[in-house]
């Protein structure tokens, strides 16, 4: 065995310097990765528990964001419907005022009727225009079921078993379509279904005239497609009696009461949607913040760490250079032995 062979076996300086340099490089790569991504837990190997929690929570945040967007659309839809009902209330109130004016014997009922006709046309226009993104909640059309409530996603619910469900916000439909239609069944402004008589629309239903014990089946406007036989659209002429006017005023008053009920329901739903939208936004922020506390890197700390490791890396390179220089010197001393 030569003295040179013995030196190689017992001198660890070069290997030690390399090991230190490798360890420093690994730490530096990890610190730079955290600086680049902003995450200290980026993969499952970084921390299995925190990675699982963060992944699941981010999924929930994405779903809550989708619900928040749906609430935004729903708010616009309900606001449009609510605006339509509010406008209808104003117009029907004007019609009732003109009907009351017809009690005056000196009033020209024909001219009053011309004004009422214009207002009725405006009612039809309001109902058909109250549509957002192709959805109209106040005009009942063919293919729609009046018993089914209008629903919008309201919340994301994660159950204890890990499953999720979507909580819904409702604008209630008619309790039942069986039997005689009553004023409370009129949950729409206009009912244009061809399969009925307009009974589920306040302006097209005869239920209000029946409830007011009117002599005729008065409606404010006709259903476009429904069976309107036997119905009488509210109007005036020179021969309209005071008794008929009383019946019409009472019918319109009953319609106004139901319109106010519908308007109140839309207003309550609009408030609920706005509150739920705010909650969804706050919940998403809270979950995002909670995940950040688990997996986000401390950028100031990581920046200092990177600088320290870079300095340590330079020192390691110098140590390796010194070790190599010493090694080469020994080689030169013993190369001829």
C-alpha positions in Angstrom: 0.0 0.0 0.0 1.5 3.4 -1.0 1.4 6.5 1.2 -0.7 8.3 -1.6 -3.3 5.6 -1.4 -3.5 6.0 2.4 -4.0 9.8 2.0 -6.9 9.3 -0.4 -8.6 6.9 2.0 -8.3 9.0 5.1 -8.6 12.7 3.7 -12.3 13.7 3.7 -11.9 17.4 2.9 -13.0 17.4 -0.7 -16.0 15.1 -0.1 -17.1 17.1 2.9 -17.0 20.3 0.9 -19.0 18.7 -1.9 -21.6 17.4 0.5 -22.0 20.8 2.1 -22.3 22.4 -1.3 -25.0 19.9 -2.4 -27.0 20.4 0.8 -26.8 24.2 0.3 -27.9 23.9 -3.3 -30.9 21.8 -2.4 -32.0 24.3 0.3 -31.4 27.2 -2.1 -33.5 25.6 -4.8 -36.3 25.0 -2.4 -36.2 28.6 -1.1 -36.1 30.0 -4.6 -39.1 27.8 -5.6 -41.1 29.1 -2.7 -40.1 32.7 -3.6 -41.2 32.1 -7.2 -44.5 30.3 -6.4 -45.3 32.2 -3.2 -46.1 28.8 -1.6 -44.3 26.9 1.1 -46.6 23.9 0.5 -46.8 23.5 -3.2 -46.8 19.7 -3.6 -48.0 16.8 -1.4 -44.4 16.0 -0.4 -44.0 19.4 1.2 -46.8 18.7 3.8 -49.4 16.1 3.1 -51.9 17.3 5.6 -51.8 21.0 4.7 -51.7 20.2 0.9 -54.9 18.1 1.3 -56.7 20.8 3.2 -55.6 23.5 0.8 -56.6 21.5 -2.3 -60.0 20.8 -0.9 -60.6 24.4 0.2 -59.5 25.8 -3.2 -62.1 23.6 -4.8 -64.7 25.0 -2.5 -63.6 28.5 -3.2 -64.0 27.9 -6.9 -67.5 26.5 -6.4 -68.4 29.5 -4.2 -67.1 31.8 -6.9 -69.5 30.1 -9.4 -72.4 30.5 -6.9 -71.4 34.2 -6.5 -71.6 34.7 -10.2 -75.0 32.9 -10.4 -76.2 35.2 -7.6 -75.2 38.2 -9.7 -77.3 36.9 -12.6 -80.2 36.1 -10.3 -80.0 39.6 -8.8 -80.4 41.1 -12.2 -83.2 38.8 -13.1 -85.2 39.5 -9.9 -84.4 43.2 -10.1 -85.8 43.3 -13.6 -89.0 41.4 -12.5 -89.4 43.7 -9.4 -89.0 46.8 -11.6 -91.7 45.4 -13.9 -94.1 44.8 -11.0 -93.4 48.3 -9.5 -94.1 49.9 -12.9 -97.3 47.8 -13.2 -98.5 49.0 -9.8 -98.0 52.6 -10.8 -99.9 52.1 -14.1 -102.8 50.1 -12.5 -103.1 52.8 -9.8 -103.5 55.4 -12.6 -106.2 53.2 -14.2 -108.1 53.0 -11.0 -107.9 56.8 -10.6 -109.4 57.3 -14.0 -112.1 54.7 -13.3 -113.0 56.7 -10.1 -113.1 59.9 -12.2 -115.8 58.3 -14.3 -118.2 58.6 -11.4 -118.5 62.3 -12.3 -121.4 62.8 -14.6 -119.7 65.6 -16.4 -116.7 63.6 -17.3 -116.3 62.3 -20.9 -116.0 58.5 -20.4 -115.0 57.9 -24.0 -111.9 60.1 -23.6 -111.1 58.5 -20.2 -111.3 55.1 -21.9 -108.8 56.3 -24.6 -106.4 57.0 -21.7 -107.1 53.7 -20.0 -106.5 51.9 -23.3 -103.1 53.5 -23.6 -102.3 52.5 -20.0 -103.4 48.9 -20.7 -101.1 48.7 -23.7 -98.3 50.0 -21.5 -99.0 47.2 -19.0 -98.6 44.6 -21.7 -95.3 46.3 -22.8 -94.0 46.4 -19.3 -94.7 42.7 -18.7 -93.1 41.5 -21.9 -90.1 43.9 -21.5 -89.2 42.7 -18.0 -86.8 40.1 -19.3 -83.1 39.6 -18.4 -80.9 37.3 -20.4 -84.0 35.8 -22.0 -85.7 35.0 -18.6 -89.0 36.6 -17.7 -90.4 35.9 -14.2 -93.6 37.9 -14.6 -95.1 36.6 -17.8 -96.2 33.0 -17.8 -95.6 31.3 -21.2 -96.3 27.9 -22.7 -94.0 25.2 -21.4 -93.7 26.7 -17.9 -95.2 25.1 -14.8 -96.8 27.7 -12.5 -96.5 25.3 -9.6 -92.7 25.1 -9.9 -90.9 27.9 -8.0 -88.3 30.0 -9.7 -84.9 29.0 -8.2 -81.4 30.4 -8.1 -78.3 28.9 -6.5 -77.7 30.6 -3.1 -75.0 28.8 -1.3 -72.4 25.9 -1.3 -72.9 23.5 1.6 -70.2 21.0 2.5 -71.5 18.2 4.7 -69.6 16.4 7.5 -69.2 13.3 5.2 -67.4 15.4 2.6 -70.3 15.6 0.1 -71.5 19.0 -1.1 -74.9 20.4 -2.1 -76.2 23.7 -3.4 -78.7 25.7 -1.3 -81.4 27.3 -3.5 -83.3 30.6 -3.1 -86.9 30.4 -4.3 -89.6 32.6 -5.6 -92.6 30.4 -4.8 -95.0 29.1 -7.4 -98.7 28.4 -7.1 -99.5 25.9 -4.3 -101.7 23.9 -6.6 -103.3 24.1 -10.0 -106.2 21.9 -9.0 -109.7 23.3 -8.3 -110.9 26.9 -8.7 -108.2 29.5 -9.2 -108.2 32.2 -6.5 -106.5 35.6 -6.4 -103.5 34.2 -4.4 -102.8 31.8 -7.3 -101.9 34.8 -9.5 -98.1 34.9 -9.0 -97.4 36.4 -12.4 -98.3 39.7 -14.0 -99.7 38.1 -17.1 -100.7 34.5 -17.9 -100.4 33.9 -21.7 -100.5 30.1 -21.6 -102.7 28.6 -24.3 -103.8 25.8 -21.9 -105.6 28.1 -19.5 -107.7 31.1 -19.1 -105.1 33.6 -17.9 -105.8 32.8 -14.2 -102.2 32.8 -13.0 -101.6 36.4 -14.1 -103.0 39.3 -12.0 -104.0 41.3 -15.0 -105.5 38.4 -16.9 -107.3 36.6 -14.1 -111.1 36.7 -13.5 -110.5 35.6 -9.9 -110.3 39.2 -8.7 -113.7 40.1 -10.2 -115.2 36.9 -8.7 -113.7 37.8 -5.3 -115.1 41.4 -5.6 -118.6 39.9 -6.4 -118.6 41.8 -9.7 -121.4 41.2 -12.1 -119.1 40.4 -15.0 -115.8 38.4 -15.4 -113.6 41.5 -15.6 -109.9 41.3 -16.5 -107.6 44.3 -17.1 -106.0 42.9 -20.2 -106.7 39.7 -22.3 -104.4 36.7 -22.3 -102.8 36.4 -25.7 -103.2 32.7 -26.0 -105.6 31.5 -23.3 -109.3 30.9 -23.5 -110.9 34.3 -22.8 -114.5 33.4 -23.6 -116.9 35.0 -21.2 -114.3 37.5 -20.0 -114.8 41.3 -20.2 -111.8 43.6 -20.5 -112.2 46.6 -18.3 -113.2 49.7 -20.3 -115.6 52.6 -20.4 -118.1 54.0 -22.8 -120.8 56.6 -22.7 -123.3 54.1 -21.4 -121.2 52.5 -18.6 -123.3 52.5 -15.4 -122.1 53.5 -11.9 -122.7 50.0 -10.8 -120.3 48.7 -13.5 -117.8 51.3 -12.5 -118.0 50.2 -8.9 -117.4 46.6 -10.0 -114.4 47.6 -12.1 -112.9 49.8 -9.3 -113.3 46.9 -6.8 -111.7 44.5 -9.2 -108.7 46.7 -9.9 -108.3 47.4 -6.2 -108.1 43.6 -5.5 -105.6 43.3 -8.3 -103.5 46.1 -6.8 -103.4 44.2 -3.5 -102.1 41.1 -5.1 -99.5 43.1 -7.2 -98.3 44.6 -3.9 -97.9 41.1 -2.5 -95.9 40.0 -5.5 -93.8 43.1 -5.4 -93.1 42.5 -1.7 -92.1 38.9 -2.5 -89.7 40.0 -5.2 -88.3 42.7 -3.0 -87.6 40.2 -0.2 -86.0 37.8 -2.6 -83.8 40.6 -4.0 -82.7 41.5 -0.5 -81.9 37.9 0.3 -79.9 37.5 -2.9 -77.9 40.6 -2.1 -77.2 39.4 1.4 -76.2 36.0 0.2 -74.0 37.5 -2.5 -72.1 39.5 0.1 -71.8 36.5 2.3 -70.4 34.4 -0.5 -67.8 37.0 -1.3 -66.8 37.3 2.4 -66.7 33.5 2.7 -64.5 33.1 -0.3 -62.1 35.8 1.1 -62.1 34.0 4.4 -61.3 30.6 3.0 -58.6 32.0 0.7 -57.1 33.8 3.7 -57.3 30.6 5.8 -55.5 28.5 3.1 -52.9 31.2 2.8 -52.0 30.9 6.4 -51.4 27.2 5.9 -49.5 27.1 2.6 -48.3 30.6 1.7 -44.6 31.4 2.0 -43.3 34.2 4.2 -41.8 36.3 1.4 -39.6 38.5 3.6 -38.3 35.4 5.4 -37.7 33.5 2.2 -35.9 36.5 0.6 -33.5 36.7 3.6 -33.1 32.9 3.5 -32.2 33.0 -0.3 -29.6 35.7 0.3 -28.1 33.7 3.2 -28.0 30.5 1.2 -26.4 32.3 -1.7 -23.7 33.5 0.6 -23.4 30.0 2.1 -23.1 28.7 -1.5 -20.2 31.0 -2.3 -18.5 30.0 0.9 -19.0 26.4 0.0 -17.5 26.9 -3.4 -14.5 28.6 -1.8 -14.1 25.7 0.6 -14.2 23.2 -2.3 -11.6 25.3 -4.1 -9.3 25.2 -1.0 -9.9 21.5 -0.6 -9.1 20.9 -4.2 -5.9 23.0 -4.0 -4.7 21.1 -0.9 -5.5 17.8 -2.7 -3.5 18.9 -5.8 -0.5 19.9 -3.6 -0.4 16.5 -2.0 -0.6 14.8 -5.4 2.4 16.8 -6.5 4.4 15.8 -3.4 3.7 12.1 -3.7 3.3 11.7 -7.4 6.9 10.2 -7.8 6.6 7.8 -4.8 
